[in-house]
Amino acid sequence: MKNLFLLISICFISTLVISQENVQWRGENRDGIYNETELLKEWPENGPELLWHFDELGVGHASAAVTDNMVYTAGTIDGIGFVIALNHNGQQLWKTEYGEEWIVDWDGVRTTPMINEEKLYKISAYGVITCMNKNNGEILWKIDIIKQFGGKNIQWGITENLLIHNEKLFCTVGGSEHNVITLNKNTGELIWSNKGNTETSAYCSPIIINHNNRYIFITQSASSILGFDAEKGDLLWKHSQPNKYSVHANTPIYHDGQIYIVSGYGKGGVMLKLSDDGNSVTELWRNTDIGHKSGGFVLVDGRLYGAADGGNKWHCIDWNTGNTIYSVNMFKSGNIIYADGLLYCYSESGEVALVEPMEKTFKILGRFRVPFGEKWHWAHLVINNKKLYVRHGNSLMVYSIGK
């Protein structure tokens, strides 16, 4: 009887953990690394098999957020933004409008829905956060962070992919009084606020790290990299990082006590070392080769991989020294993720490629041109359950990449 009770308890706990999913921007740790195995090691001449495509998303750059039961993304039609849920055969399950979206320039929805436990979270380019029921799209609460907290929108609209840690939802408002805030993820009520460096937000999708058992929230504002105590909201440190247009759209990564972040428009990447207590940072090196405005980068076995800011060069940089190990002209720059030993690159010219990072060069193991959609190839790739999700404007395409 005792053993039976123990077994039931273990099953209950396991079910509870599995049900508390957290599906977010650029994978489980927001670092572009997808923990998938048994994927194809090369692609057929015309690319992997296209399983299905959905072509009624309107304009936008949101990626897919994929759970066991649904595929979520967002779009814009006639200036109105919406979240849409599809099943794993590409059939629409529900669609919920959340309000005005960006149509001024580089039009369309910017950010990817975030799934946390039973809720879905979405922020518009105008700073309205909407919390929905992930199962049916019912709106649970909304908050306009620009109006409520005195923020100021930026030239191309808010592009921050939301972040949740425990019960807190983090957001960079960019106001002089309320610069970075956390809200209760269930109610939208303010938990803490900090003035930061009193700069506008800068398109950055932030991270939270665990540094020596201290949780630190890291983001960028117009000219600064900022670190906050995630629990208390104290500003721990700031580091100067200005560039031409105050655009810092890449997500930082953290490894072994160090933070790496890339800004576009020629600024490139900087490596910062955190003090043991997390209260300060020291700059270790800079390298401008990986410099794409919003394509991200990945860290694999002590090497950083990513694209230049324009042109056709893709780079490999040593994490410890900042030295460029090699650079290769492959195809137009774009975004990058990693899974099962290989890189997946999506160029701004509409090519998707499977690439092996070798000792002194890149080896292309397959490529195809995106067949559907329109306008800009900016949405980041996603891998889930041996499938590759590619968003191009009004179309979402799903490819089989398993062996």
RODO-2510 file (C-alpha; in nm, 4 decimals, decimal comma):
residues 403
     n   res          X          Y          Z
     1     m     0,0000     0,0000     0,0000
     2     k     0,2838     0,2358     0,0857
     3     n     0,4534     0,1647    -0,2476
     4     l     0,1257     0,2185    -0,4336
     5     f     0,0810     0,5591    -0,2684
     6     l     0,4381     0,6514    -0,3614
     7     l     0,3784     0,5517    -0,7245
     8     i     0,0567     0,7545    -0,7420
     9     s     0,2356     1,0555    -0,5889
    10     i     0,5203     1,0335    -0,8416
    11     c     0,2736     1,0108    -1,1308
    12     f     0,0838     1,3154    -0,9998
    13     i     0,3996     1,5215    -0,9636
    14     s     0,5203     1,4176    -1,3092
    15     t     0,1869     1,5154    -1,4636
    16     l     0,1970     1,8497    -1,2840
    17     v     0,5466     1,9291    -1,4128
    18     i     0,4611     1,8307    -1,7703
    19     s     0,1449     2,0444    -1,7697
    20     q     0,3376     2,3562    -1,6695
    21     e     0,4834     2,4231    -2,0112
    22     n     0,6833     2,7347    -2,0889
    23     v     0,7175     2,7867    -2,4635
    24     q     0,9060     3,1000    -2,5560
    25     w     1,1169     3,2951    -2,8018
    26     r     1,4242     3,1099    -2,9412
    27     g     1,3711     2,7912    -2,7479
    28     e     1,3701     2,6640    -2,3930
    29     n     1,6542     2,8926    -2,2764
    30     r     1,6032     3,1731    -2,5330
    31     d     1,9461     3,0907    -2,6786
    32     g     1,8511     2,9381    -3,0144
    33     i     1,9442     2,5856    -2,9000
    34     y     1,6778     2,3190    -2,9592
    35     n     1,7315     1,9945    -2,7720
    36     e     1,6180     1,7623    -3,0493
    37     t     1,7860     1,4421    -3,1672
    38     e     1,7632     1,1966    -3,4590
    39     l     1,7352     1,4758    -3,7141
    40     l     1,8396     1,4497    -4,0781
    41     k     2,2131     1,5005    -4,1320
    42     e     2,1605     1,6168    -4,4886
    43     w     1,8622     1,7273    -4,6936
    44     p     1,7377     1,6104    -5,0323
    45     e     1,8176     1,8327    -5,3303
    46     n     1,4946     2,0329    -5,2962
    47     g     1,4978     2,0421    -4,9177
    48     p     1,3078     1,8389    -4,6565
    49     e     0,9475     1,7304    -4,7028
    50     l     0,6903     2,0078    -4,6671
    51     l     0,4139     1,8682    -4,4446
    52     w     0,1710     2,1597    -4,4576
    53     h     0,1427     2,5356    -4,4883
    54     f    -0,1085     2,7914    -4,3625
    55     d    -0,1412     3,1092    -4,5698
    56     e    -0,3855     3,3395    -4,3909
    57     l    -0,1653     3,5137    -4,1343
    58     g    -0,1499     3,8569    -4,2921
    59     v     0,1700     4,0548    -4,2491
    60     g     0,4196     4,0031    -3,9681
    61     h     0,7382     3,8521    -3,8362
    62     a     0,6158     3,6441    -3,5411
    63     s     0,7638     3,2959    -3,5165
    64     a     0,5714     2,9848    -3,4161
    65     a     0,5181     2,8850    -3,0526
    66     v     0,4715     2,5080    -3,0547
    67     t     0,3214     2,2930    -2,7785
    68     d     0,2185     1,9278    -2,7666
    69     n    -0,1338     2,0130    -2,8811
    70     m    -0,1179     2,3381    -3,0760
    71     v     0,0875     2,5704    -3,2926
    72     y     0,0466     2,9397    -3,2105
    73     t     0,1565     3,2456    -3,4010
    74     a     0,0300     3,5979    -3,4696
    75     g    -0,0509     3,8162    -3,7677
    76     t    -0,1949     4,1451    -3,8869
    77     i    -0,4804     4,2032    -4,1325
    78     d    -0,6137     4,5541    -4,2055
    79     g    -0,4133     4,6955    -3,9137
    80     i    -0,5616     4,4580    -3,6544
    81     g    -0,3392     4,2071    -3,4749
    82     f    -0,4500     3,8591    -3,3827
    83     v    -0,3215     3,5377    -3,2274
    84     i    -0,4100     3,2189    -3,4101
    85     a    -0,3960     2,8584    -3,2900
    86     l    -0,3575     2,5676    -3,5331
    87     n    -0,3511     2,1946    -3,4751
    88     h    -0,0543     1,9861    -3,5891
    89     n    -0,2168     1,9319    -3,9277
    90     g    -0,2330     2,3056    -3,9972
    91     q    -0,6067     2,3459    -3,9330
    92     q    -0,7263     2,6579    -3,7523
    93     l    -0,8639     2,5958    -3,4028
    94     w    -0,9242     2,9523    -3,2905
    95     k    -0,8310     3,3110    -3,3709
    96     t    -0,8466     3,6073    -3,1313
    97     e    -0,8010     3,9723    -3,2213
    98     y    -0,6139     4,1768    -2,9607
    99     g    -0,6186     4,5249    -3,1141
   100     e    -0,4237     4,7695    -3,3255
   101     e    -0,0940     4,6547    -3,4789
   102     w     0,1911     4,8214    -3,6634
   103     i     0,1332     4,9246    -4,0273
   104     v     0,3526     5,2361    -4,0448
   105     d     0,6672     5,0846    -4,1957
   106     w     0,8095     4,7309    -4,1979
   107     d     0,4496     4,6548    -4,1188
   108     g     0,3071     4,3637    -3,9276
   109     v     0,3083     4,1927    -3,5918
   110     r     0,6570     4,1839    -3,4389
   111     t     0,6548     3,9468    -3,1428
   112     t     0,5933     3,5766    -3,0878
   113     p     0,3243     3,4541    -2,8452
   114     m     0,4559     3,3108    -2,5184
   115     i     0,2873     3,0106    -2,3574
   116     n     0,3212     2,9730    -1,9818
   117     e     0,1177     2,7063    -1,8034
   118     e    -0,2444     2,7599    -1,9120
   119     k    -0,2020     3,1129    -2,0444
   120     l    -0,0749     3,2832    -2,3587
   121     y     0,0902     3,6275    -2,3522
   122     k     0,1344     3,8723    -2,6390
   123     i     0,2597     4,2306    -2,6591
   124     s     0,1704     4,4541    -2,9526
   125     a     0,4019     4,7039    -3,1216
   126     y     0,1995     4,9722    -2,9398
   127     g     0,2740     4,8300    -2,5960
   128     v    -0,0517     4,6538    -2,5136
   129     i     0,0013     4,3231    -2,3296
   130     t    -0,2802     4,0717    -2,3735
   131     c    -0,3169     3,7600    -2,1621
   132     m    -0,5329     3,4829    -2,3114
   133     n    -0,6491     3,1341    -2,2278
   134     k    -0,4167     2,9181    -2,4386
   135     n    -0,6896     2,6602    -2,5069
   136     n    -0,9595     2,8819    -2,6568
   137     g    -0,8130     3,2328    -2,6991
   138     e    -1,0393     3,3975    -2,4406
   139     i    -0,8883     3,7287    -2,3291
   140     l    -0,8262     3,7233    -1,9530
   141     w    -0,6698     4,0663    -1,9072
   142     k    -0,5051     4,3500    -2,1009
   143     i    -0,2761     4,6347    -2,0012
   144     d    -0,1387     4,9289    -2,2004
   145     i     0,2110     4,9735    -2,0573
   146     i     0,2727     5,2941    -2,2554
   147     k    -0,0308     5,4722    -2,1115
   148     q    -0,0277     5,3221    -1,7634
   149     f     0,3454     5,3536    -1,6939
   150     g     0,4456     5,6588    -1,8970
   151     g     0,6512     5,4775    -2,1569
   152     k     0,7497     5,6116    -2,4945
   153     n     0,7178     5,4021    -2,8053
   154     i     1,0173     5,3694    -3,0351
   155     q     1,0699     5,4355    -3,4051
   156     w     0,9708     5,0898    -3,5344
   157     g     0,7422     4,9807    -3,2525
   158     i     0,7963     4,7571    -2,9498
   159     t     0,9572     4,4273    -3,0490
   160     e     1,0318     4,2738    -2,7088
   161     n     0,9403     3,9074    -2,6754
   162     l     0,7947     3,8759    -2,3268
   163     l     0,9693     3,6858    -2,0481
   164     i     0,8244     3,5103    -1,7432
   165     h     1,0107     3,3917    -1,4342
   166     n     0,8093     3,2268    -1,1575
   167     e     0,5057     3,4543    -1,1082
   168     k     0,6596     3,7619    -1,2714
   169     l     0,6159     3,8872    -1,6268
   170     f     0,9024     4,1195    -1,7242
   171     c     0,8770     4,4117    -1,9652
   172     t     1,0876     4,7127    -2,0658
   173     v     0,8497     5,0092    -2,0734
   174     g     1,1189     5,2657    -2,1500
   175     g     0,9743     5,5457    -1,9367
   176     s     1,1758     5,7869    -1,7249
   177     e     1,0037     5,6755    -1,4038
   178     h     0,8923     5,3236    -1,4917
   179     n     1,1661     5,1927    -1,7180
   180     v     1,1657     4,8189    -1,6465
   181     i     0,8696     4,6587    -1,4708
   182     t     0,7402     4,3221    -1,3589
   183     l     0,3729     4,2331    -1,3521
   184     n     0,1890     3,9495    -1,1833
   185     k     0,1483     3,7035    -1,4699
   186     n    -0,2005     3,6047    -1,3534
   187     t    -0,3530     3,9481    -1,2938
   188     g    -0,1340     4,2094    -1,4673
   189     e    -0,0796     4,3961    -1,1390
   190     l     0,2536     4,5742    -1,0867
   191     i     0,5062     4,3914    -0,8670
   192     w     0,8125     4,6149    -0,9021
   193     s     0,9387     4,8984    -1,1162
   194     n     1,2837     5,0510    -1,1723
   195     k     1,4006     5,3689    -1,3457
   196     g     1,6862     5,1810    -1,5088
   197     n     1,8994     5,4240    -1,7059
   198     t     1,5859     5,6311    -1,7951
   199     e     1,6349     5,5486    -2,1643
   200     t     1,3777     5,4290    -2,4162
   201     s     1,3491     5,0577    -2,4826
   202     a     1,5557     4,9175    -2,7683
   203     y     1,3730     4,6210    -2,9281
   204     c     1,5638     4,3766    -2,7042
   205     s     1,4115     4,0434    -2,5968
   206     p     1,5680     3,9926    -2,2519
   207     i     1,6907     3,6940    -2,0498
   208     i     1,6959     3,5887    -1,6866
   209     i     2,0046     3,4055    -1,5663
   210     n     2,0945     3,2136    -1,2531
   211     h     2,4359     3,3435    -1,1523
   212     n     2,5699     3,1845    -0,8348
   213     n     2,2135     3,1286    -0,7092
   214     r     2,1081     3,4845    -0,7861
   215     y     1,8517     3,5535    -1,0583
   216     i     1,9461     3,8490    -1,2777
   217     f     1,7299     4,0089    -1,5475
   218     i     1,9368     4,1368    -1,8422
   219     t     1,8158     4,3637    -2,1222
   220     q     1,9195     4,6619    -2,3320
   221     s     1,7823     5,0123    -2,3476
   222     a     1,8724     5,2785    -2,6052
   223     s     2,2425     5,3051    -2,5146
   224     s     2,2975     5,0620    -2,2277
   225     i     2,3108     4,6977    -2,1269
   226     l     2,1328     4,6642    -1,7915
   227     g     2,1312     4,4034    -1,5154
   228     f     1,8597     4,3910    -1,2443
   229     d     1,7981     4,1752    -0,9417
   230     a     1,5038     3,9756    -1,0762
   231     e     1,3428     3,9286    -0,7354
   232     k     1,3817     4,2754    -0,5820
   233     g     1,4045     4,4951    -0,8925
   234     d     1,7291     4,6705    -0,7951
   235     l     1,9516     4,7946    -1,0788
   236     l     2,2785     4,6087    -1,0241
   237     w     2,4886     4,7461    -1,3096
   238     k     2,4824     4,9169    -1,6478
   239     h     2,7292     4,9081    -1,9354
   240     s     2,7497     5,1533    -2,2244
   241     q     2,6447     5,0090    -2,5641
   242     p     2,5266     5,2871    -2,7997
   243     n     2,4779     5,2411    -3,1721
   244     k     2,3491     5,4490    -3,4611
   245     y     1,9744     5,3985    -3,4279
   246     s     1,9435     5,2654    -3,0704
   247     v     1,8462     4,9248    -3,2105
   248     h     1,9520     4,6309    -2,9920
   249     a     1,7130     4,3551    -3,0987
   250     n     1,9225     4,0463    -3,0190
   251     t     1,8746     3,8381    -2,7061
   252     p     2,1829     3,8144    -2,4796
   253     i     2,3273     3,4766    -2,3860
   254     y     2,4957     3,3744    -2,0615
   255     h     2,7561     3,1038    -2,0048
   256     d     3,0125     3,0350    -1,7349
   257     g     2,9753     3,3734    -1,5629
   258     q     2,9891     3,5745    -1,8854
   259     i     2,7324     3,7611    -2,0972
   260     y     2,7537     3,8078    -2,4736
   261     i     2,5349     4,0488    -2,6667
   262     v     2,5307     4,1759    -3,0257
   263     s     2,4029     4,5077    -3,1589
   264     g     2,3583     4,5949    -3,5259
   265     y     2,4619     4,8944    -3,7337
   266     g     2,8331     4,8267    -3,6942
   267     k     2,8461     4,7957    -3,3155
   268     g     2,8870     4,4194    -3,3114
   269     g     2,9343     4,1973    -3,0089
   270     v     3,0682     4,2559    -2,6587
   271     m     3,1609     4,0060    -2,3874
   272     l     3,1037     4,1002    -2,0244
   273     k     3,2225     3,9129    -1,7154
   274     l     2,9976     3,9192    -1,4111
   275     s     3,1432     3,9611    -1,0641
   276     d     3,0836     3,6650    -0,8341
   277     d     2,8015     3,8472    -0,6538
   278     g     2,6486     3,9749    -0,9798
   279     n     2,6715     4,3398    -0,8736
   280     s     2,9093     4,4510    -1,1505
   281     v     3,0444     4,3609    -1,4949
   282     t     3,3810     4,3975    -1,6660
   283     e     3,4246     4,4205    -2,0424
   284     l     3,6499     4,1427    -2,1756
   285     w     3,6467     4,1881    -2,5526
   286     r     3,4638     4,3195    -2,8585
   287     n     3,4284     4,1810    -3,2105
   288     t     3,2188     4,3380    -3,4879
   289     d     3,2045     4,0370    -3,7242
   290     i     2,8839     3,8845    -3,5854
   291     g     2,6669     4,1919    -3,6068
   292     h     2,3260     4,1125    -3,7536
   293     k     2,0582     4,3499    -3,6243
   294     s     1,8098     4,0829    -3,5184
   295     g     1,9206     3,7388    -3,6417
   296     g     2,0636     3,6170    -3,3147
   297     f     2,3610     3,3834    -3,2652
   298     v     2,4317     3,0506    -3,0974
   299     l     2,7048     2,9191    -2,8678
   300     v     2,8214     2,5626    -2,9328
   301     d     3,1282     2,4010    -2,7713
   302     g     3,3022     2,7301    -2,6977
   303     r     3,2314     2,8839    -3,0369
   304     l     2,9847     3,1547    -3,1358
   305     y     2,8098     3,1354    -3,4736
   306     g     2,6166     3,4098    -3,6482
   307     a     2,5863     3,6414    -3,9453
   308     a     2,7345     3,9756    -4,0370
   309     d     2,5207     4,2878    -4,0471
   310     g     2,4405     4,2671    -4,4180
   311     g     2,6310     4,0928    -4,6960
   312     n     2,6864     3,7178    -4,7223
   313     k     2,9365     3,6416    -4,4483
   314     w     2,8736     3,4042    -4,1589
   315     h     3,1261     3,3856    -3,8766
   316     c     3,2714     3,1580    -3,6114
   317     i     3,4171     3,3376    -3,3062
   318     d     3,6021     3,1997    -3,0056
   319     w     3,3953     3,2538    -2,6889
   320     n     3,6963     3,3029    -2,4618
   321     t     3,9177     3,5294    -2,6713
   322     g     3,6806     3,7037    -2,9099
   323     n     3,9037     3,6125    -3,2029
   324     t     3,7355     3,5243    -3,5309
   325     i     3,8240     3,1621    -3,6111
   326     y     3,6820     3,1719    -3,9639
   327     s     3,4418     3,3604    -4,1906
   328     v     3,2662     3,2175    -4,4956
   329     n     3,0603     3,3707    -4,7754
   330     m     2,7546     3,1429    -4,7905
   331     f     2,4299     3,3339    -4,8548
   332     k     2,2700     3,6573    -4,7403
   333     s     2,2797     3,7190    -4,3650
   334     g     1,9841     3,6245    -4,1472
   335     n     1,8818     3,4323    -3,8354
   336     i     2,0342     3,1157    -3,6924
   337     i     1,9440     2,8296    -3,4556
   338     y     2,1073     2,4959    -3,3635
   339     a     1,9964     2,1372    -3,3068
   340     d     2,1531     1,7891    -3,3063
   341     g     2,5010     1,9023    -3,4084
   342     l     2,3997     2,1294    -3,6963
   343     l     2,3120     2,4917    -3,7669
   344     y     1,9871     2,6014    -3,9296
   345     c     2,0200     2,9341    -4,1114
   346     y     1,7394     3,1439    -4,2607
   347     s     1,8666     3,4180    -4,4876
   348     e     1,6976     3,7469    -4,5621
   349     s     1,6930     3,6442    -4,9292
   350     g     1,4601     3,3544    -4,8478
   351     e     1,6920     3,0559    -4,8304
   352     v     1,6901     2,8026    -4,5471
   353     a     2,0083     2,5978    -4,5094
   354     l     2,1368     2,3087    -4,3016
   355     v     2,4999     2,3812    -4,2122
   356     e     2,7715     2,1837    -4,0357
   357     p     3,0152     2,3972    -3,8337
   358     m     3,3542     2,2405    -3,8987
   359     e     3,6990     2,3133    -3,7573
   360     k     3,7908     2,5775    -4,0148
   361     t     3,4846     2,6296    -4,2322
   362     f     3,1097     2,5786    -4,2761
   363     k     2,9738     2,2894    -4,4835
   364     i     2,6294     2,3263    -4,6417
   365     l     2,4360     1,9983    -4,6150
   366     g     2,1184     2,1112    -4,7869
   367     r     1,9211     2,4211    -4,8708
   368     f     1,5873     2,5282    -5,0167
   369     r     1,4102     2,8485    -5,1086
   370     v     1,1009     2,9351    -4,9064
   371     p     0,8072     2,8731    -5,1434
   372     f     0,5236     3,0684    -4,9819
   373     g     0,4634     3,4046    -4,8184
   374     e     0,5625     3,7593    -4,8965
   375     k     0,7723     4,0553    -4,7855
   376     w     1,0555     4,0139    -4,5352
   377     h     1,2253     3,6940    -4,4212
   378     w     1,2711     3,8012    -4,0592
   379     a     1,0836     3,5485    -3,8457
   380     h     1,3181     3,3142    -3,6586
   381     l     1,3173     2,9429    -3,7282
   382     v     1,1699     2,7005    -3,4726
   383     i     1,2262     2,3262    -3,4266
   384     n     0,9858     2,1020    -3,2380
   385     n     0,9320     1,7254    -3,2472
   386     k     1,1489     1,6758    -3,5575
   387     k     0,9697     1,9509    -3,7489
   388     l     1,1051     2,2817    -3,8773
   389     y     0,8707     2,5832    -3,8630
   390     v     0,9349     2,8618    -4,1140
   391     r     0,7319     3,1865    -4,1121
   392     h     0,7338     3,4186    -4,4115
   393     g     0,4805     3,7003    -4,3929
   394     n     0,1307     3,5567    -4,4367
   395     s     0,2513     3,1941    -4,4508
   396     l     0,3668     2,9386    -4,1958
   397     m     0,5385     2,6297    -4,3410
   398     v     0,6177     2,3085    -4,1519
   399     y     0,8847     2,0634    -4,2722
   400     s     0,9708     1,7105    -4,1615
   401     i     1,3392     1,7001    -4,0591
   402     g     1,3494     1,3739    -3,8623
   403     k     1,5282     1,0606    -3,9785
***
